[in-house]
Amino acid sequence: MTTNELGSTGAFRNVHVIADSDSRWKWGASVADALVPPGEPARVVGHLLPGRAAPTDRQLEEVGSTAEITRPGSLAELTVEDDLAAADIVVLACVGGTVQASLHGLRDAWAGRTRRPLVVTGYVGVVYERLVDGLLLRAGADVVLANSASDAARFRDVYAAVGGPVDSVVETALPFLGGAQYDPTGVGTERRFTVCFATQPSVPPRRHERRYLLERAAQHAELHPDRDVLIKLRSRPDEQTTHIERHHFTHLPVEPPPNLDFVYGAMSDVLDRTDLCVTISSTAALEAMHRGIPTAVLTDMGIRESLGNHQFLGSGALVSWTDLDEGALPVADPDWLARNGGGHTDPYAAVRARLAELAARDGLPPLHPWYDDRKAGGYLPHLLRRAGIRRHLDEPADDGGPLHRVRQRTRVIARRGARSIYRLSVRHVEPAVRRWAQL
């Protein structure tokens, strides 16, 4: 890729995003928008991989991206497409194993080309578990985005410890931090004081815990009849998200008071009318803090690594529903917010500069995923097979004749059928059985 191909401003105008769920598509589309030049002709293409959590049309509409959308049959089919190879940038917005498989598939597909796209990956939100596992699966991309100064330091420490690509880590922020700064003067004139409880599909995971949170939200609404309490839901009961939601809040047996309502839609739109954001550990907390909205990270279920709310230690936001009932309006500590990705005016400037620097080089070396057969011979082949990426270690390079092609096609059809049955079971059968059994 040369600077001439990027145009006179050095901007990227052809960005492709590979995503495997609703939240990762939201992140990937937002990253793409941050990388393309504002107000200039640009093309963003989203490739949504098949799977349990593939976003529905409604979920896509909620993200609000104007990107072209494709739904490839498999990752293996996508990696060999010429349209993908012609991109300026490919953003891998997927779970770690799929990122690693993509890196191997794209490296093989682009072998021998004089030009290849730059490859960017990262995380959808706060990284509070499986740090090393996820980072090594992403190692090999040209750029690994870190959503805060704190994350960037942790990422570099991990890569340095294993001789990994430390210089691939670039500090940014969550790409969907934005919106108007909070203005409390509208309360009482333009709107009633509004509390938004931002739910999460799998935090907390147990039915009685989720029912407790809903009961406390209803109790808060009853104690404060002058307030509106919104339960912001990630998905409808028949939709899937990145993390499985086994106990949807609308299915819990809690009688809501008249000033409590369930709402869907883009988080940014809901925050436009929010005076207090409440959550366990959702990235909605960072969105609200960035805009100056009072934000509460609940301690009612404890402060635990499994919940992710331990990441907010020192933020000034850790409170309980009881504190909120008594009038608490936590304000985020500005130093903590700056360390954790909030408060920046143009957090993607460093990324654009790094990508322009890479693009200006005479030639990019082939992609070099950190995991290879030497380092991870007992792990990598299985990971690639699960993603459908053919390897010389597992399958012959030639097609083996007509009979072999028939067998291959039969396996593809069988796998797609099995995936369809699995998705149907997860989306409809399992939730129904759980409701009947009151699990």
N, C-alpha and C positions, 0 to 999 in steps of 0.2 A: 504494500500500500504506500503510496507517495503522497506528499503534501498537495500536489496538484489534484489528486483524486478526491481530496477532502474539501476542495474549494478554496477560495481566497481567504476565508476566515479560519481555515483549519477545522471546520466543524464536521461532525458526523451526521449524515443524512439518511442512512439506511441501517436501521437497527432491528435485529430479530430477537425475540424473547421466547425461550423454551420454558414452559411452566407446567406444573402437574397438580395444582390445586388453586382454589379461589384466592387465598391469602398470598400465595407465592406469585400468582398472576398480578395481583394488585401491586406487590412490591416490584416485580419485573417491569410492568408497564410504567410505573412511576420512575424507576431508574432510567428507562429508555427516554421518557419525556425530559428528564434532567440532563441527558447527554446530547440530545438533538438541539439545533439552534432555534431559539424562539423566534417566531414570525417568518421563518424561512421554509421553503419546501422541504419536507422530510417524509420518510416512509418508516413506519413502525409496524412490524408484523409479529403477531403472537401465535405461537404453535402450542396448542394445548394437548398434552399427552393423554392418552386414554388411561383410565384408572378409577378407583373408588371415589376419589375426591375431585375428579374433573369438574370444573365449574359449569353450572347451568347458564342458560341465556339470561335469566334474571340476575344471577350473581355477576355476570359479565357487565350487564347494564349498570349495576350498582357501582362498579369500579369507575365507569364513566370514560374509559379510554376510547379513542377513535381509531385504534389500531386495526389493521386487517387481521382477521382471525382464520386460522386453519386448524383442523383436527386430524393430524397424521395418524395412520394406522398403528405405528409403533415408533419408538425412538430410533431403531435401526434403519427404518425407512426414511426417517427425517434426516439423519446425519449425512446421507449420501446425496441429498437434493442440491442441485446446482444453484438454486435461488438462495439457499442458506450460505453456500460458499461465496456468493457474490456480496454478502453483507459487509458493512464497515465494522459492525460490532455484533457479537452474539452474547446475549445475557442469559445465563443459566440460572433460572429461578426455580430450583427443584430441591428435593431432599438430597442429602449428601451422597448416597449411593448412586442416584441417577446422575448427579453432577460428575462423579468419577467415571461412570460408564460413558457419559456424553464426551468427556475429554478423550477417552480412548477411541470412541467411535469417530469423532471429528478428526483426531490426529491421523487415523488410518484413511479416512475419506479424503483428507486434504494433502496426503503425501504426494510429493512431486510438484505441487503447485508453486508458482513463483510468487503468488500473493495469497494470503489467507486473512480472514477476519480476526480482529482482536476478541478475546473471550474474557468476559467479566462474570463474576459470581459473588455470592455473599449470603447474608442471612435476612430473613423477613422481619425479625424482631430482636428482642433481648436474648442473648445467648446465656442460658442459665444451667444447661446440662449438656453432657457429651461434647464438651469443648474440643478435646483432642481428636476424638473420633470424627466429628464433623469437619474440623479444619483440615485434617489429612486427606479426607475424601474430596475436598475442594482444592487441594494443592495441585498446581499444574496449570491453572487458569492464569492468564496474563495479569489480571487484577482481581484481588479478593477484597471486597468492600467490608470495612468495619464501621459499624453505625455510631461509634463514639470514640473519644480518645482512650477511654478505659478499655474498650474492646480491641482497639488497634494495638495497644501495649501487650495485652494478653495474647493476641494472635501472633505477634512477632516473637514473643517469648517461646511459644510452642514451636514455631518453625525454626527458630535458632537452635533449639534443643535437639532437633532431629536433622539438622543440616538442610532444612527446607527453604523454600523461596521467600525469604524475609521481605525482599523488596517488592513483592507482589501485593503486600498489604497497604491499602490506602484508606486513610480516615475520611469518613463522610458523616452522614446522619440518616435517620430513617427518611426515605424520599417523600413520604406523605406528610411530613411535618410542615404545616403552613396554615393558611387561613388568617382571618382578621384577629387582632389582639382583643382580648376580653374587655368589654365595656359594661361595668355593673350598673350604669345609670339607666339602662333600659328596664330594669326591674321595677314593677309597679306602674310603669307608663306604657311600654311596648309589650311587656309580657309578665307573667307570673314568675316568681323564682322557680327555676327548673333544676331538678336533680337528675342526672343521667347515670344509671348503673350499667356499665359496659360489661356484658357477660362474656364468658369464654366457653368454647365447646367442651373442654376437658378439665378445666380448673374451676372449682374443685371437682373431682371425678365422681364422688358418691352421691346417691340420690338424697339421703338425709341432709348432707351438707348443702346441696343446691336448694333443697326445700327451705332450710334454715335461712339462707341468704335472701330468698324471695319473701319469706315471712318477715324478715327484718326490714326489707324495703317497703313492704306493705305497712308495717308498724310505723315506719318513719313517715309515710304518707298520712296515716291517721293522726299522728302526733302534730303534723304540720299541715293542716287543711289549706293553708294559704300557698302551699307549694305544689308543683306538679312533679311527679316522680315517673321517669321514663325507664323502662327496662329495654335496653338496646340489645337486640338479638342479632347474632351473626348470620343465621340461616333459618329458613323455614323448616318445619319438622321433616319434610320429605327431601331435603337437600343435605349434601355432605360438605364437610369442610376439611381443612388440613388435618385436624385432630377430630377423632370420632366423638360426637355428642350423644351419649347414651341416655341422658335424662334431660330432654328439652324442657326449658322453663315453662312453656305453655302447657305442658302435660302434668305439671305438679299441682296437687290439690290444694291450692291457696286461693281464697276468695279476695280479689283485688278491690281496694276501696275506689271510689269514683275518680280520685285524682291520681291514680296509677294506671299507666298504659304501656302496652308492649309496642315497640316500634322497630322497623327495619330501615334500610337505607344506608347511605354512605356515612361513615363516622364523622367526617368533617361537617356534613350538613347538620347532624344532630348537635355537634359541639357549638354550632353557630347560635343555638338557643339555650346553651347549658351554663348554669351558674355554679354547679358543683358536680364534678365528675368523680364517680365511685367505681372501684374495680378491685379485683384481687391482684392481678399482675398484668393486665392487658397493655399492649403498646398504646392503647387509647390514653393511658395515663400520661405518657410522654407527649402525645399530641396535645392534650389539654394543658400540661405544664408549659409547653412551648408557647402556647397562646396566652398564658397568664391566668388561666381558669383555675380556681381553687380545686385541688385534686386530693382524693382520699384513697390510699391503698390499704385495704382492710386487713386487720390482724385477727379477725374473729375465728379463722381457721388455723391460727398460729402463724408464725413467721418461719417458713420452711422452704428448703431448696426445692422440694418437689412441687411446690406451688409457684415458685419463681418470685415471690414478693420479697425474698431476702435481697434481691438486687436493688431494692429501694431503701436499704439502710442508709441513714444519713441524709435522706431527701427531705425530711420534715413532713412526709405525707402519710406515714404509717399511723393509722388510727383505727378505732372500732366503730361499729354502727352506733354503739351507746354514745361515743364522743360526738358523732354527727347528730344524733337525736338531741343532744344538749347544746347544739349550735356551733360546733367546731367547723371552721373553714380553712383547711390546711393550705399553706402557700409553699411552693417548692423552694428549697434552698438554691440560690442562683449558682453558687460554686459547684454544687452537686449536679445541677442541670447542665452546666457547661461541660463537665467531665463526661456526662452520659448522653451527649448528642443533641441537647436542646440549645436554643438561643442563637444559632448560626443564621446568617443572612444568605450565604451562598455556599452550602456545605459541599457541593459537587464541583467547585472550581478546581480543587486539587486533582480530582479524578479526570476531569477534562484535560488538564495540563499533562497528566501522566500518560493518558491515551494518545494525545497529540505527539508527545515525545516518542512513544513506541512506534506510532504510525510513520513518523518522519525518518525512521531508520531505513537503511538500504534494503534490508530484508529481515523478516521475522523468522526465528528458528521454528521448527515443528513444535507443536504442543508437547509438553513433557510431564504427564501425570506423575505425581510422586510415587504412587503405588505401581510397582511393576512385578513381573514374575519372580524376580530375584528377591525383592523385599517381602512379598506377600503371596507366595505361590499357593498357599492353602486358603487364601481369602479372595484374591482378585478374580480368578476364573469363575467361581460361583457367582460373584457379584455381577460380572459381565453377562453371564448366561441368563441370570434373572432379568436383566434389562434387554435381552435379545440381541446383544452385540456379539457377532461371530468372531471367534478367535482361532488362529491356526492350531492352538493347542487342543481345541475341542472338536472342531469340525473341518472337513476338507475344504480347500479353497475352491475347487471345481464343483460344478453342479451335480456330477454323478449320473447324468443322463435323465431321461424322461421319468423313470420310476422314482428316482430320488426327488425330483421336483414335485411329483404328485404327493409323496410322503411329507415333504416340507410344507406344501400348501395345506394338507390335511391337518398337520400339527398347528399351523397358524389359525385355521378355522376353529379347531377344538379349543385352543387357548382363548380365542376371542369369545367363544360361547361360554367357557368356564368363567371368564371375567364378568360377562353379562349376568350370569347366575349369581356370582358373588356380590356384585353391586346391588342387584335386586334384593338379595338377602339382607345385606347390611342396611340398605335404605328403608326397607319396608317390613321384612319379616322379623328381624331382630328387635327393632323398637316396639313392634306390636307384642311380641312375646314378653319383653321386659315390662311393658305396661300391665299386661294380664297378670304377671307373677309379682308385680309391685317390687321389682328388684331395684 
